[in-house]
Amino acid sequence: MGKVFSLNIHELPEEKIMATTLKPVDVVIIGVGWAGSILAKELAQTGLKVVGLERGGNRRQEDFTLPGIHDQLKYDRRLELFENLSRTTLTFRNTTREVARPMRRHGPFPWGEGVGGAGLHWAGWTWRMTPWDFQIKSQTIARYGEKMIPEDSTIQDWPITYDELEPYYDKFEYTLGISGKAGNLKGEIQPGGNPFEGPRAREYPNPPLKRSYGETLFANAARELGYHPFPMPAAQMSQPYKNPDGVTLGACVYCGYCMNTGCEVMAKAVPQTTTLPVALKTGNFEIRTHAAVTRINTSGNRAISVTYIDGQGRELEQPADLILLTAFTWSNTHLLLVSGIGKPYNPATGTGVVGKNYSWHNALPYIPLYYDEGHIFNPFMGAGALGTVIADFQGDNFDHTGLGFIGGNILAAIAMGHGPLTFQPTPPGTPSWGSEWKKALAYYYTRTVQIIGLHDHLSYRGNYMDLDPNYRDIYGNPLLRLTYDYGPNERRMSEYLVSVGDKIAKAMKPSKYAVYGLDAHFNAGAGYGIIHQVGGAITGTTPANSVVNKYLQSWDVPNLFVIGASSFPQISSFNPTGTVGALAYFAADAIKNKYLKNPGPLVPS
Ligand SMILES: Cc1cc2nc3c(=O)[nH]c(=O)nc-3n(C[C@H](O)[C@H](O)[C@H](O)COP(=O)(O)OP(=O)(O)OC[C@H]3O[C@@H](n4cnc5c(N)ncnc54)[C@H](O)[C@@H]3O)c2cc1C
């Protein structure tokens, strides 16, 4: 028997004892969220024996069909499905001059955990990036010259093009049954869709969801101003749907209990309703829950096994021929660093790659619009990805000459289902407590529309992840340390996008409104919650500029693939999961059709 950990934070064992070694398997997958479950499905179907090690507990679709499951306190407020931050977390600071402190509450960086990962309780906004997003650096230089890229920005082109990834976006969207309207079919612009998107081979598998009243006001105002509103691509089914793997999903009932929780009527595409049942049905895929991987073990340039702590506190070693790291941006980067795989990034010298190019995006702008009598929006109803969007100010869809920044945002009027425990709108000037506050809240709760922008965010030399020198997790590993702040491009972009937001807000004719841009510095104590964290194990063309090649295979350890948003060299305006799903299918294809035929470093074509 190997080492037995007491999972009590105060009783960590000091010395190292050999872990129990288990029977080898073909493939170990670390983390069973969207990326892990796609890889599990694709590889288990080929007959390989696949083991998924998942740090959290089991979460079944059936758990969300129980009476009382509509529980805003449990899921929205207490974030029942998120990682337990007394077990592990990250430390945060804005600059290298500060000492980072551990985050013990889910603020801006909430972590998913358990089978399905954050995919179980995501909102379902399912985007593709545009061709420009994949070539941000070269396209910017070609159109505006080198000087438009801020001096300390480390943005880089992806080694993959939109066209290469298109069939895999398509596969992800059809597996999930995305409801939407194409804007560009094989190069032909389609009325009602996003005219700025890259060409797609075919329509979305399902028509768009129904529109809410607030979205209609937004769409009318946007059209009046000459913009191009379209329905958000949503992972909620607008009608019953059978996917290409033979799994059936139900139609959305707009109950409003969507993000932060599972779906009562199986209308939201999550791993449990799409990829996991197919993977498990093969009989070749085993999930071990409460299995926290603490290290990937290597010998020379081969990964030979992973070490994990199981639910009873035992330390176990699982050997495998192929190891897939699909544990989301934080753990992907963390496990590479604690396992000594790849050269850690050093911001002082700009050398090294692991931890480099961290970025995410905040809400920019956030616009609450307050109406009076005659306008009732029923915010408690909706679906996680119910929204109407404009992309007129995204990426390079408008001329940036003289603006002093690159990129932009997508701007959406949303009806995601906002219960009163978390959505408490009151117009600026309302006291923050007492009877006036209560009166305003009771009045405006049903009379407020929200518009939110998500923006492009460049990567910078000073924004990165490394191992914290002061704090450890309960398994004895140093915590991941995040150093991050907005850059000059984002600050200039904020001013511009606030002015665009203001124009649209006025055109929607509310009684009152506010338009919020970015603060001067990022404040980790504020209660944002957009889990679109990218970078740390980025994809690129050489080992000098990246951790993984275009197939997401480690340059240093060829039988290790690192799959997820950790591979993004910078974040675009779009929520990342559509691209994470496409990349998972792309990597699975490369493993099945290239790597397994000739195991070793894959030569990019
Ligand atoms: C509330 C919320 C709403 C969101 N909405 C959207 C949206 O609308 N659109 C969008 O594009 N994205 C959205 N996201 C982000 C989206 O959920 C992620 O992009 C997506 O889940 C990433 O998939 P993944 O498989 O890489 O990681 P995850 O789904 O996070 O899965 C990773 C898994 O790895 C496990 N793990 C981590 N460390 C270890 C370890 N050491 N050992 C073993 N297991 C480990 C975790 O427990 C987790 O289950 C949302 C996220 C949240 C939290």
The ligand as a MOL file (V3000), in Angstrom:
LIG
                    3D

  0  0  0     0  0            999 V3000
M  V30 BEGIN CTAB
M  V30 COUNTS 53 58 0 0 0
M  V30 BEGIN ATOM
M  V30 1 C -20.6230 29.4360 -14.7560 0
M  V30 2 C -19.8790 29.2380 -16.0410 0
M  V30 3 C -20.4620 29.5900 -17.2500 0
M  V30 4 C -19.7800 29.3910 -18.4420 0
M  V30 5 N -20.3950 29.6980 -19.6120 0
M  V30 6 C -19.7510 29.5510 -20.7770 0
M  V30 7 C -20.3970 29.8630 -22.0090 0
M  V30 8 O -21.5510 30.2520 -22.0450 0
M  V30 9 N -19.6970 29.7050 -23.1500 0
M  V30 10 C -18.4140 29.2790 -23.1620 0
M  V30 11 O -17.8240 29.1920 -24.2450 0
M  V30 12 N -17.7910 28.9650 -22.0010 0
M  V30 13 C -18.4280 29.0820 -20.8190 0
M  V30 14 N -17.8090 28.7470 -19.6500 0
M  V30 15 C -16.4670 28.1890 -19.7180 0
M  V30 16 C -16.5480 26.7040 -20.0310 0
M  V30 17 O -17.2550 26.0480 -19.0350 0
M  V30 18 C -15.1440 26.1470 -20.1910 0
M  V30 19 O -14.5330 26.7870 -21.3010 0
M  V30 20 C -15.1790 24.6520 -20.4610 0
M  V30 21 O -15.8560 23.9640 -19.4720 0
M  V30 22 C -13.7540 24.1600 -20.5920 0
M  V30 23 O -13.7470 22.7770 -20.7630 0
M  V30 24 P -12.5260 21.9320 -20.2150 0
M  V30 25 O -12.8530 20.5120 -20.4550 0
M  V30 26 O -11.2640 22.4640 -20.7680 0
M  V30 27 O -12.4760 22.2690 -18.6450 0
M  V30 28 P -13.5350 21.9560 -17.4920 0
M  V30 29 O -14.8860 21.8520 -18.0340 0
M  V30 30 O -13.2940 22.9630 -16.4220 0
M  V30 31 O -13.0980 20.5320 -16.9670 0
M  V30 32 C -11.8570 20.3170 -16.3580 0
M  V30 33 C -12.0050 19.2010 -15.3390 0
M  V30 34 O -10.7060 18.8860 -14.8540 0
M  V30 35 C -10.7990 18.5710 -13.4750 0
M  V30 36 N -9.4880 18.7570 -12.8530 0
M  V30 37 C -8.8150 19.9160 -12.6350 0
M  V30 38 N -7.6470 19.6710 -12.0350 0
M  V30 39 C -7.5500 18.3360 -11.8720 0
M  V30 40 C -6.5780 17.4790 -11.3150 0
M  V30 41 N -5.4410 17.9680 -10.8060 0
M  V30 42 N -6.8300 16.1490 -11.2730 0
M  V30 43 C -7.9660 15.6240 -11.7880 0
M  V30 44 N -8.9340 16.4110 -12.3390 0
M  V30 45 C -8.7250 17.7420 -12.3830 0
M  V30 46 C -11.8340 19.5590 -12.9510 0
M  V30 47 O -12.3980 19.0980 -11.7380 0
M  V30 48 C -12.8260 19.5970 -14.1240 0
M  V30 49 O -13.8700 18.6590 -13.9530 0
M  V30 50 C -18.4680 28.8820 -18.4330 0
M  V30 51 C -17.8800 28.5300 -17.2220 0
M  V30 52 C -18.5750 28.6910 -16.0330 0
M  V30 53 C -17.9440 28.2610 -14.7590 0
M  V30 END ATOM
M  V30 BEGIN BOND
M  V30 1 1 1 2
M  V30 2 1 2 3
M  V30 3 2 2 52
M  V30 4 2 3 4
M  V30 5 1 4 5
M  V30 6 1 4 50
M  V30 7 2 5 6
M  V30 8 1 6 7
M  V30 9 1 6 13
M  V30 10 2 7 8
M  V30 11 1 7 9
M  V30 12 1 9 10
M  V30 13 2 10 11
M  V30 14 1 10 12
M  V30 15 2 12 13
M  V30 16 1 13 14
M  V30 17 1 14 15
M  V30 18 1 14 50
M  V30 19 1 15 16
M  V30 20 1 16 17
M  V30 21 1 16 18
M  V30 22 1 18 19
M  V30 23 1 18 20
M  V30 24 1 20 21
M  V30 25 1 20 22
M  V30 26 1 22 23
M  V30 27 1 23 24
M  V30 28 2 24 25
M  V30 29 1 24 26
M  V30 30 1 24 27
M  V30 31 1 27 28
M  V30 32 2 28 29
M  V30 33 1 28 30
M  V30 34 1 28 31
M  V30 35 1 31 32
M  V30 36 1 32 33
M  V30 37 1 33 34
M  V30 38 1 33 48
M  V30 39 1 34 35
M  V30 40 1 35 36
M  V30 41 1 35 46
M  V30 42 1 36 37
M  V30 43 1 36 45
M  V30 44 2 37 38
M  V30 45 1 38 39
M  V30 46 1 39 40
M  V30 47 2 39 45
M  V30 48 1 40 41
M  V30 49 2 40 42
M  V30 50 1 42 43
M  V30 51 2 43 44
M  V30 52 1 44 45
M  V30 53 1 46 47
M  V30 54 1 46 48
M  V30 55 1 48 49
M  V30 56 2 50 51
M  V30 57 1 51 52
M  V30 58 1 52 53
M  V30 END BOND
M  V30 END CTAB
M  END
